Amino acid sequence: MPVTLAPAPAAAAPIQPFTVTVLVNVAMDNGRFANFDGYQEGRPVAEVSTTAGQVLRMRFTAVDEQAAAEAAFSVGNRQSRDDLGQTWPHDVRSVSVGDVLRVEDDHGRAIHLAVLGVGFDKVDPPRNTVPLQGSPATSRGAAPRS
């Protein structure tokens, strides 16, 4: 009687490092936050920074960009830390629908993923980037004018 062998298990996807930067949607529409309408090209976004003012560049080891984005979403909702132990700034609203995650590998290749109600959608890089300080996404006051 012939013996049937089970197929070999699929090879695990290689794990690689990614850097994720969050661009929060700061658009307003008639006095309400417009981010819940979803990301719309041309509306203003702001790079999230630490309370010390440096752009928050979160590091994750993941199988792909989607997994890195999911890990960043978790940090951005104050549920975890990144691989470097960084947490979400206490004075910035959590990651939400309409925000954009820039996910970059160590070779400089980047994709931009808009946060949906469930999951992410690949989008072009945002062109209307504004300062986070003084925006509706943070309690940090506007920078003094010089």
OpenMM code with the backbone's topology and positions (N, CA, C; nanometers):
from openmm import Vec3, app, unit

residues = "MET PRO VAL THR LEU ALA PRO ALA PRO ALA ALA ALA ALA PRO ILE GLN PRO PHE THR VAL THR VAL LEU VAL ASN VAL ALA MET ASP ASN GLY ARG PHE ALA ASN PHE ASP GLY TYR GLN GLU GLY ARG PRO VAL ALA GLU VAL SER THR THR ALA GLY GLN VAL LEU ARG MET ARG PHE THR ALA VAL ASP GLU GLN ALA ALA ALA GLU ALA ALA PHE SER VAL GLY ASN ARG GLN SER ARG ASP ASP LEU GLY GLN THR TRP PRO HIS ASP VAL ARG SER VAL SER VAL GLY ASP VAL LEU ARG VAL GLU ASP ASP HIS GLY ARG ALA ILE HIS LEU ALA VAL LEU GLY VAL GLY PHE ASP LYS VAL ASP PRO PRO ARG ASN THR VAL PRO LEU GLN GLY SER PRO ALA THR SER ARG GLY ALA ALA PRO ARG SER".split()
positions = [
    Vec3(0.0840, -0.1168, 0.0000),
    Vec3(0.0000, 0.0000, 0.0000),
    Vec3(0.0895, 0.1244, 0.0000),
    Vec3(0.0652, 0.2195, -0.0942),
    Vec3(0.1497, 0.3399, -0.0996),
    Vec3(0.1252, 0.4281, 0.0228),
    Vec3(0.2297, 0.4968, 0.0612),
    Vec3(0.2212, 0.5895, 0.1748),
    Vec3(0.2102, 0.7309, 0.1189),
    Vec3(0.1118, 0.8049, 0.1663),
    Vec3(0.0945, 0.9444, 0.1243),
    Vec3(0.1514, 1.0343, 0.2318),
    Vec3(0.2450, 1.1177, 0.1929),
    Vec3(0.3056, 1.2101, 0.2884),
    Vec3(0.2297, 1.3421, 0.2868),
    Vec3(0.2190, 1.4000, 0.4009),
    Vec3(0.1562, 1.5319, 0.4105),
    Vec3(0.2457, 1.6338, 0.3409),
    Vec3(0.1854, 1.7347, 0.2795),
    Vec3(0.2684, 1.8365, 0.2147),
    Vec3(0.3560, 1.9063, 0.3184),
    Vec3(0.4712, 1.9495, 0.2730),
    Vec3(0.5626, 2.0223, 0.3618),
    Vec3(0.4973, 2.1537, 0.4024),
    Vec3(0.5179, 2.1940, 0.5259),
    Vec3(0.4593, 2.3223, 0.5676),
    Vec3(0.5195, 2.4368, 0.4868),
    Vec3(0.4382, 2.5364, 0.4638),
    Vec3(0.4855, 2.6540, 0.3902),
    Vec3(0.5957, 2.7222, 0.4704),
    Vec3(0.6921, 2.7741, 0.4006),
    Vec3(0.8007, 2.8457, 0.4674),
    Vec3(0.7456, 2.9726, 0.5298),
    Vec3(0.7903, 3.0021, 0.6489),
    Vec3(0.7463, 3.1237, 0.7164),
    Vec3(0.8006, 3.2446, 0.6418),
    Vec3(0.7209, 3.3491, 0.6368),
    Vec3(0.7650, 3.4726, 0.5725),
    Vec3(0.8825, 3.5303, 0.6512),
    Vec3(0.9796, 3.5862, 0.5831),
    Vec3(1.0937, 3.6430, 0.6558),
    Vec3(1.0503, 3.7639, 0.7393),
    Vec3(1.1072, 3.7731, 0.8557),
    Vec3(1.0803, 3.8863, 0.9449),
    Vec3(1.1802, 3.9957, 0.9084),
    Vec3(1.1325, 4.1200, 0.9025),
    Vec3(1.2220, 4.2303, 0.8695),
    Vec3(1.1842, 4.3544, 0.9480),
    Vec3(1.2774, 4.4470, 0.9648),
    Vec3(1.2475, 4.5695, 1.0400),
    Vec3(1.1781, 4.6740, 0.9526),
    Vec3(1.0871, 4.7458, 1.0157),
    Vec3(1.0157, 4.8560, 0.9507),
    Vec3(1.0142, 4.9756, 1.0445),
    Vec3(1.0117, 5.0940, 0.9849),
    Vec3(0.9931, 5.2184, 1.0589),
    Vec3(0.8573, 5.2743, 1.0182),
    Vec3(0.7753, 5.3091, 1.1173),
    Vec3(0.6417, 5.3622, 1.0890),
    Vec3(0.6302, 5.5017, 1.1482),
    Vec3(0.5877, 5.5945, 1.0646),
    Vec3(0.5600, 5.7313, 1.1057),
    Vec3(0.4117, 5.7561, 1.0833),
    Vec3(0.3455, 5.8125, 1.1827),
    Vec3(0.2017, 5.8384, 1.1719),
    Vec3(0.1792, 5.9839, 1.1349),
    Vec3(0.0931, 6.0039, 1.0358),
    Vec3(0.0493, 6.1377, 0.9968),
    Vec3(-0.0983, 6.1477, 1.0346),
    Vec3(-0.1269, 6.2251, 1.1386),
    Vec3(-0.2650, 6.2376, 1.1843),
    Vec3(-0.3381, 6.3390, 1.0973),
    Vec3(-0.4603, 6.3059, 1.0655),
    Vec3(-0.5466, 6.3919, 0.9858),
    Vec3(-0.5934, 6.5052, 1.0766),
    Vec3(-0.5645, 6.6285, 1.0391),
    Vec3(-0.6014, 6.7439, 1.1225),
    Vec3(-0.7058, 6.8313, 1.0541),
    Vec3(-0.7702, 6.7788, 0.9518),
    Vec3(-0.8712, 6.8559, 0.8789),
    Vec3(-0.9941, 6.8803, 0.9662),
    Vec3(-1.0500, 6.9986, 0.9519),
    Vec3(-1.1746, 7.0350, 1.0195),
    Vec3(-1.2783, 7.0672, 0.9125),
    Vec3(-1.4032, 7.0382, 0.9420),
    Vec3(-1.5123, 7.0644, 0.8485),
    Vec3(-1.6292, 7.1194, 0.9288),
    Vec3(-1.6543, 7.2481, 0.9150),
    Vec3(-1.7614, 7.3149, 0.9897),
    Vec3(-1.7499, 7.2905, 1.1397),
    Vec3(-1.6275, 7.3018, 1.1925),
    Vec3(-1.6057, 7.2898, 1.3353),
    Vec3(-1.5971, 7.1478, 1.3887),
    Vec3(-1.6008, 7.0486, 1.3030),
    Vec3(-1.5887, 6.9101, 1.3505),
    Vec3(-1.4684, 6.8456, 1.2848),
    Vec3(-1.4155, 6.7443, 1.3523),
    Vec3(-1.3020, 6.6709, 1.2962),
    Vec3(-1.3467, 6.5999, 1.1697),
    Vec3(-1.2714, 6.6193, 1.0631),
    Vec3(-1.3082, 6.5594, 0.9342),
    Vec3(-1.2401, 6.4250, 0.9117),
    Vec3(-1.1523, 6.3833, 1.0039),
    Vec3(-1.0816, 6.2577, 0.9816),
    Vec3(-1.1769, 6.1390, 0.9775),
    Vec3(-1.2902, 6.1469, 1.0477),
    Vec3(-1.3829, 6.0343, 1.0499),
    Vec3(-1.4501, 6.0122, 0.9146),
    Vec3(-1.4351, 6.1092, 0.8240),
    Vec3(-1.4836, 6.0920, 0.6865),
    Vec3(-1.3865, 6.0063, 0.6064),
    Vec3(-1.2730, 5.9709, 0.6671),
    Vec3(-1.1693, 5.8958, 0.5975),
    Vec3(-1.0660, 5.9896, 0.5386),
    Vec3(-0.9539, 5.9336, 0.4997),
    Vec3(-0.8479, 6.0146, 0.4404),
    Vec3(-0.8917, 6.0624, 0.3036),
    Vec3(-0.8738, 6.1920, 0.2797),
    Vec3(-0.9021, 6.2498, 0.1486),
    Vec3(-0.7784, 6.3278, 0.1058),
    Vec3(-0.7280, 6.2928, -0.0112),
    Vec3(-0.6083, 6.3578, -0.0624),
    Vec3(-0.6253, 6.5096, -0.0610),
    Vec3(-0.5212, 6.5779, -0.0158),
    Vec3(-0.5214, 6.7239, -0.0129),
    Vec3(-0.5561, 6.7821, 0.1228),
    Vec3(-0.6229, 6.7046, 0.2070),
    Vec3(-0.6531, 6.7554, 0.3416),
    Vec3(-0.5265, 6.7516, 0.4260),
    Vec3(-0.5154, 6.8427, 0.5242),
    Vec3(-0.3911, 6.8507, 0.6014),
    Vec3(-0.3714, 6.7336, 0.6971),
    Vec3(-0.2445, 6.6895, 0.7041),
    Vec3(-0.2015, 6.5879, 0.8001),
    Vec3(-0.0771, 6.6414, 0.8695),
    Vec3(-0.0512, 6.5903, 0.9897),
    Vec3(0.0667, 6.6329, 1.0659),
    Vec3(0.1410, 6.5104, 1.1162),
    Vec3(0.2757, 6.5131, 1.1029),
    Vec3(0.3570, 6.4041, 1.1561),
    Vec3(0.3529, 6.4083, 1.3079),
    Vec3(0.3292, 6.2938, 1.3680),
    Vec3(0.3279, 6.2864, 1.5137),
    Vec3(0.4710, 6.2958, 1.5643),
    Vec3(0.4889, 6.3760, 1.6688),
    Vec3(0.6210, 6.3922, 1.7288),
    Vec3(0.6137, 6.3617, 1.8778),
    Vec3(0.7304, 6.3378, 1.9340),
    Vec3(0.7402, 6.3157, 2.0778),
    Vec3(0.7152, 6.4482, 2.1483),
    Vec3(0.6992, 6.4431, 2.2800),
    Vec3(0.6803, 6.5680, 2.3542),
    Vec3(0.8052, 6.6554, 2.3484),
    Vec3(0.9203, 6.5948, 2.3145),
    Vec3(1.0450, 6.6713, 2.2984),
    Vec3(1.0554, 6.7343, 2.1592),
    Vec3(0.9601, 6.7023, 2.0711),
    Vec3(0.9570, 6.7659, 1.9399),
    Vec3(1.0172, 6.6867, 1.8253),
    Vec3(1.0737, 6.5676, 1.8513),
    Vec3(1.1276, 6.4867, 1.7415),
    Vec3(1.0149, 6.4025, 1.6817),
    Vec3(1.0218, 6.3831, 1.5501),
    Vec3(0.9227, 6.2988, 1.4839),
    Vec3(0.9284, 6.1601, 1.5463),
    Vec3(0.8124, 6.1051, 1.5798),
    Vec3(0.8055, 5.9719, 1.6392),
    Vec3(0.8192, 5.8683, 1.5285),
    Vec3(0.9330, 5.8032, 1.5247),
    Vec3(0.9601, 5.6987, 1.4257),
    Vec3(0.9611, 5.5652, 1.5006),
    Vec3(0.8502, 5.4953, 1.4903),
    Vec3(0.8360, 5.3685, 1.5619),
    Vec3(0.9019, 5.2564, 1.4826),
    Vec3(0.9637, 5.1630, 1.5545),
    Vec3(1.0333, 5.0497, 1.4918),
    Vec3(0.9621, 4.9202, 1.5277),
    Vec3(0.9430, 4.8371, 1.4255),
    Vec3(0.8782, 4.7075, 1.4434),
    Vec3(0.9487, 4.6039, 1.3576),
    Vec3(0.9549, 4.4830, 1.4081),
    Vec3(0.9999, 4.3695, 1.3302),
    Vec3(0.8728, 4.2946, 1.2919),
    Vec3(0.8493, 4.2786, 1.1617),
    Vec3(0.7226, 4.2210, 1.1163),
    Vec3(0.7428, 4.1455, 0.9857),
    Vec3(0.6427, 4.0673, 0.9478),
    Vec3(0.6528, 3.9897, 0.8238),
    Vec3(0.6279, 4.0759, 0.7006),
    Vec3(0.5526, 4.1858, 0.7160),
    Vec3(0.5255, 4.2734, 0.6024),
    Vec3(0.4775, 4.4098, 0.6517),
    Vec3(0.4535, 4.4989, 0.5558),
    Vec3(0.4113, 4.6355, 0.5882),
    Vec3(0.2793, 4.6374, 0.6644),
    Vec3(0.1867, 4.5506, 0.6251),
    Vec3(0.0552, 4.5447, 0.6900),
    Vec3(0.0705, 4.5104, 0.8386),
    Vec3(0.1539, 4.4114, 0.8703),
    Vec3(0.1756, 4.3725, 1.0096),
    Vec3(0.2419, 4.4863, 1.0878),
    Vec3(0.3342, 4.5580, 1.0247),
    Vec3(0.3977, 4.6729, 1.0902),
    Vec3(0.2946, 4.7828, 1.1156),
    Vec3(0.2042, 4.8053, 1.0196),
    Vec3(0.0986, 4.9063, 1.0364),
    Vec3(0.0050, 4.8675, 1.1509),
    Vec3(-0.0294, 4.7403, 1.1597),
    Vec3(-0.1166, 4.6945, 1.2688),
    Vec3(-0.0495, 4.7155, 1.4046),
    Vec3(0.0813, 4.6893, 1.4120),
    Vec3(0.1549, 4.7110, 1.5368),
    Vec3(0.1577, 4.8602, 1.5720),
    Vec3(0.1768, 4.9466, 1.4719),
    Vec3(0.1772, 5.0915, 1.4955),
    Vec3(0.0395, 5.1399, 1.5405),
    Vec3(-0.0653, 5.0830, 1.4839),
    Vec3(-0.2013, 5.1187, 1.5250),
    Vec3(-0.2208, 5.0865, 1.6735),
    Vec3(-0.1685, 4.9730, 1.7162),
    Vec3(-0.1792, 4.9339, 1.8567),
    Vec3(-0.1066, 5.0333, 1.9481),
    Vec3(0.0141, 5.0728, 1.9096),
    Vec3(0.0877, 5.1732, 1.9878),
    Vec3(0.0112, 5.3050, 1.9864),
    Vec3(-0.0396, 5.3432, 1.8694),
    Vec3(-0.1120, 5.4693, 1.8546),
    Vec3(-0.2443, 5.4737, 1.9286),
    Vec3(-0.2871, 5.3596, 1.9785),
    Vec3(-0.4081, 5.3542, 2.0611),
    Vec3(-0.3741, 5.3164, 2.2046),
    Vec3(-0.2473, 5.3405, 2.2395),
    Vec3(-0.1960, 5.3254, 2.3765),
    Vec3(-0.2149, 5.1848, 2.4323),
    Vec3(-0.1999, 5.0846, 2.3447),
    Vec3(-0.2163, 4.9457, 2.3872),
    Vec3(-0.0836, 4.8720, 2.3971),
    Vec3(0.0237, 4.9290, 2.3432),
    Vec3(0.1528, 4.8602, 2.3451),
    Vec3(0.2650, 4.9610, 2.3223),
    Vec3(0.3855, 4.9071, 2.3076),
    Vec3(0.5060, 4.9856, 2.2777),
    Vec3(0.5662, 4.9320, 2.1487),
    Vec3(0.6527, 5.0113, 2.0868),
    Vec3(0.7237, 4.9597, 1.9697),
    Vec3(0.8435, 4.8770, 2.0157),
    Vec3(0.9220, 4.8270, 1.9221),
    Vec3(1.0359, 4.7411, 1.9552),
    Vec3(1.1449, 4.8140, 2.0337),
    Vec3(1.1430, 4.9471, 2.0306),
    Vec3(1.2411, 5.0264, 2.1050),
    Vec3(1.1878, 5.0695, 2.2415),
    Vec3(1.0642, 5.0300, 2.2727),
    Vec3(1.0027, 5.0680, 2.3996),
    Vec3(0.9302, 5.2015, 2.3961),
    Vec3(0.9193, 5.2629, 2.2783),
    Vec3(0.8518, 5.3927, 2.2671),
    Vec3(0.7007, 5.3760, 2.2825),
    Vec3(0.6388, 5.4741, 2.3452),
    Vec3(0.4935, 5.4765, 2.3609),
    Vec3(0.4373, 5.5975, 2.2880),
    Vec3(0.3066, 5.6025, 2.2776),
    Vec3(0.2377, 5.7124, 2.2107),
    Vec3(0.2422, 5.8360, 2.2996),
    Vec3(0.2659, 5.9543, 2.2431),
    Vec3(0.2683, 6.0778, 2.3231),
    Vec3(0.1330, 6.1005, 2.3924),
    Vec3(0.1393, 6.1369, 2.5199),
    Vec3(0.0168, 6.1544, 2.5993),
    Vec3(-0.0685, 6.2719, 2.5530),
    Vec3(-0.0085, 6.3655, 2.4808),
    Vec3(-0.0821, 6.4857, 2.4412),
    Vec3(-0.1223, 6.4866, 2.2931),
    Vec3(-0.1251, 6.3686, 2.2319),
    Vec3(-0.1681, 6.3553, 2.0919),
    Vec3(-0.2842, 6.2562, 2.0892),
    Vec3(-0.3886, 6.2887, 2.0152),
    Vec3(-0.5034, 6.1979, 2.0087),
    Vec3(-0.4598, 6.0645, 1.9490),
    Vec3(-0.5361, 5.9624, 1.9736),
    Vec3(-0.5006, 5.8293, 1.9261),
    Vec3(-0.5157, 5.8174, 1.7748),
    Vec3(-0.4515, 5.7158, 1.7191),
    Vec3(-0.4617, 5.6882, 1.5749),
    Vec3(-0.6046, 5.6478, 1.5445),
    Vec3(-0.6571, 5.7022, 1.4348),
    Vec3(-0.7979, 5.6821, 1.4040),
    Vec3(-0.8199, 5.6781, 1.2530),
    Vec3(-0.9435, 5.6514, 1.2170),
    Vec3(-0.9849, 5.6547, 1.0764),
    Vec3(-0.9428, 5.7870, 1.0149),
    Vec3(-0.8888, 5.7809, 0.8943),
    Vec3(-0.8493, 5.9026, 0.8235),
    Vec3(-0.7027, 5.9395, 0.8406),
    Vec3(-0.6335, 5.8764, 0.9348),
    Vec3(-0.4902, 5.9010, 0.9514),
    Vec3(-0.4141, 5.8194, 0.8480),
    Vec3(-0.2867, 5.8521, 0.8288),
    Vec3(-0.2033, 5.7830, 0.7308),
    Vec3(-0.0775, 5.7327, 0.8014),
    Vec3(-0.0404, 5.6078, 0.7738),
    Vec3(0.0813, 5.5490, 0.8284),
    Vec3(0.1832, 5.5350, 0.7157),
    Vec3(0.3008, 5.5923, 0.7377),
    Vec3(0.4110, 5.5757, 0.6422),
    Vec3(0.4942, 5.4588, 0.6928),
    Vec3(0.4996, 5.3509, 0.6160),
    Vec3(0.5727, 5.2294, 0.6554),
    Vec3(0.6921, 5.2147, 0.5623),
    Vec3(0.8121, 5.2176, 0.6212),
    Vec3(0.9350, 5.2148, 0.5415),
    Vec3(1.0227, 5.0979, 0.5853),
    Vec3(1.0786, 5.0278, 0.4870),
    Vec3(1.1726, 4.9198, 0.5202),
    Vec3(1.3132, 4.9782, 0.5309),
    Vec3(1.4092, 4.8957, 0.5655),
    Vec3(1.5459, 4.9449, 0.5848),
    Vec3(1.6192, 4.9740, 0.4542),
    Vec3(1.5533, 4.9536, 0.3408),
    Vec3(1.6119, 4.9869, 0.2104),
    Vec3(1.5554, 5.1185, 0.1567),
    Vec3(1.4743, 5.1872, 0.2376),
    Vec3(1.4178, 5.3147, 0.1982),
    Vec3(1.2902, 5.3058, 0.1174),
    Vec3(1.2393, 5.1849, 0.0952),
    Vec3(1.1122, 5.1701, 0.0232),
    Vec3(0.9981, 5.1962, 0.1207),
    Vec3(0.9064, 5.2815, 0.0805),
    Vec3(0.7963, 5.3192, 0.1700),
    Vec3(0.6627, 5.3076, 0.0995),
    Vec3(0.5622, 5.2736, 0.1787),
    Vec3(0.4244, 5.2811, 0.1328),
    Vec3(0.3468, 5.3625, 0.2355),
    Vec3(0.2354, 5.4179, 0.1923),
    Vec3(0.1482, 5.4948, 0.2796),
    Vec3(0.0148, 5.4220, 0.2874),
    Vec3(-0.0315, 5.4005, 0.4103),
    Vec3(-0.1556, 5.3280, 0.4327),
    Vec3(-0.2519, 5.4151, 0.5114),
    Vec3(-0.3699, 5.4414, 0.4545),
    Vec3(-0.4738, 5.5164, 0.5248),
    Vec3(-0.5478, 5.4218, 0.6172),
    Vec3(-0.5765, 5.4690, 0.7382),
    Vec3(-0.6505, 5.3891, 0.8352),
    Vec3(-0.7982, 5.3927, 0.7972),
    Vec3(-0.8567, 5.2735, 0.7835),
    Vec3(-0.9995, 5.2583, 0.7537),
    Vec3(-1.0721, 5.2174, 0.8814),
    Vec3(-1.2035, 5.2026, 0.8735),
    Vec3(-1.2799, 5.1519, 0.9872),
    Vec3(-1.2306, 5.0147, 1.0284),
    Vec3(-1.1946, 4.9344, 0.9300),
    Vec3(-1.1317, 4.8041, 0.9525),
    Vec3(-1.0202, 4.7919, 0.8505),
    Vec3(-0.8955, 4.7855, 0.8963),
    Vec3(-0.7828, 4.7675, 0.8067),
    Vec3(-0.7260, 4.8975, 0.7528),
    Vec3(-0.6578, 4.8845, 0.6381),
    Vec3(-0.5845, 4.9950, 0.5773),
    Vec3(-0.6043, 4.9936, 0.4267),
    Vec3(-0.5802, 5.1091, 0.3643),
    Vec3(-0.5887, 5.1221, 0.2195),
    Vec3(-0.4633, 5.1947, 0.1717),
    Vec3(-0.3972, 5.1405, 0.0701),
    Vec3(-0.2768, 5.2048, 0.0175),
    Vec3(-0.3153, 5.3354, -0.0520),
    Vec3(-0.2417, 5.4433, -0.0201),
    Vec3(-0.2680, 5.5756, -0.0769),
    Vec3(-0.1364, 5.6372, -0.1233),
    Vec3(-0.1460, 5.7419, -0.2032),
    Vec3(-0.0276, 5.8182, -0.2426),
    Vec3(0.0247, 5.8958, -0.1213),
    Vec3(0.1523, 5.9310, -0.1208),
    Vec3(0.2053, 6.0091, -0.0082),
    Vec3(0.1291, 6.1409, 0.0065),
    Vec3(0.0891, 6.1769, 0.1283),
    Vec3(0.0190, 6.3046, 0.1487),
    Vec3(0.1080, 6.4220, 0.1087),
    Vec3(0.0463, 6.5227, 0.0498),
    Vec3(0.1207, 6.6406, 0.0048),
    Vec3(0.0981, 6.7623, 0.0928),
    Vec3(-0.0052, 6.7599, 0.1762),
    Vec3(-0.0380, 6.8767, 0.2578),
    Vec3(-0.0030, 6.8476, 0.4037),
    Vec3(0.1276, 6.8530, 0.4343),
    Vec3(0.1739, 6.8270, 0.5703),
    Vec3(0.1900, 6.9595, 0.6436),
    Vec3(0.1322, 6.9655, 0.7625),
    Vec3(0.1350, 7.0873, 0.8450),
    Vec3(0.1967, 7.0525, 0.9805),
    Vec3(0.2356, 7.1541, 1.0590),
    Vec3(0.2911, 7.1257, 1.1923),
    Vec3(0.1866, 7.0630, 1.2845),
    Vec3(0.2317, 6.9707, 1.3693),
    Vec3(0.1423, 6.9110, 1.4686),
    Vec3(0.1063, 7.0121, 1.5767),
    Vec3(0.2063, 7.0858, 1.6233),
    Vec3(0.1858, 7.1827, 1.7310),
    Vec3(0.0807, 7.2855, 1.6893),
    Vec3(-0.0197, 7.3040, 1.7739),
    Vec3(-0.1273, 7.3985, 1.7446),
    Vec3(-0.2407, 7.3402, 1.6623),
    Vec3(-0.2289, 7.2132, 1.6222),
    Vec3(-0.3349, 7.1502, 1.5428),
    Vec3(-0.4407, 7.0909, 1.6358),
    Vec3(-0.5572, 7.0550, 1.5814),
    Vec3(-0.6611, 6.9953, 1.6654),
    Vec3(-0.6288, 6.8529, 1.7132),
    Vec3(-0.5169, 6.7955, 1.6692),
    Vec3(-0.4807, 6.6592, 1.7090),
    Vec3(-0.3996, 6.6555, 1.8383),
    Vec3(-0.3666, 6.7719, 1.8933),
    Vec3(-0.2833, 6.7760, 2.0139),
    Vec3(-0.3253, 6.8912, 2.1032),
    Vec3(-0.2862, 6.8790, 2.2300),
    Vec3(-0.3097, 6.9894, 2.3234),
    Vec3(-0.1919, 7.0864, 2.3262),
    Vec3(-0.0885, 7.0598, 2.2451),
    Vec3(0.0263, 7.1503, 2.2380),
    Vec3(-0.0168, 7.2796, 2.1701),
    Vec3(0.0147, 7.3901, 2.2304),
    Vec3(-0.0211, 7.5179, 2.1709),
    Vec3(0.0583, 7.5461, 2.0464),
    Vec3(0.0131, 7.6425, 1.9709),
    Vec3(0.0818, 7.6809, 1.8490),
    Vec3(0.2203, 7.7347, 1.8827),
    Vec3(0.3134, 7.7126, 1.7926),
    Vec3(0.4504, 7.7618, 1.8103),
    Vec3(0.4494, 7.9132, 1.8111),
    Vec3(0.5314, 7.9754, 1.8953),
    Vec3(0.5368, 8.1215, 1.8947),
    Vec3(0.5896, 8.1724, 1.7614),
    Vec3(0.5346, 8.2836, 1.7187),
    Vec3(0.5799, 8.3441, 1.5933),
    Vec3(0.7029, 8.4266, 1.6200),
    Vec3(0.7955, 8.4219, 1.5244),
    Vec3(0.9198, 8.4992, 1.5437),
    Vec3(0.9180, 8.6245, 1.4620),
] * unit.nanometer
topology = app.Topology()
chain = topology.addChain("A")
for resn in residues:
    res = topology.addResidue(resn, chain)
    for name in ("N", "CA", "C"):
        topology.addAtom(name, app.Element.getBySymbol(name[0]), res)
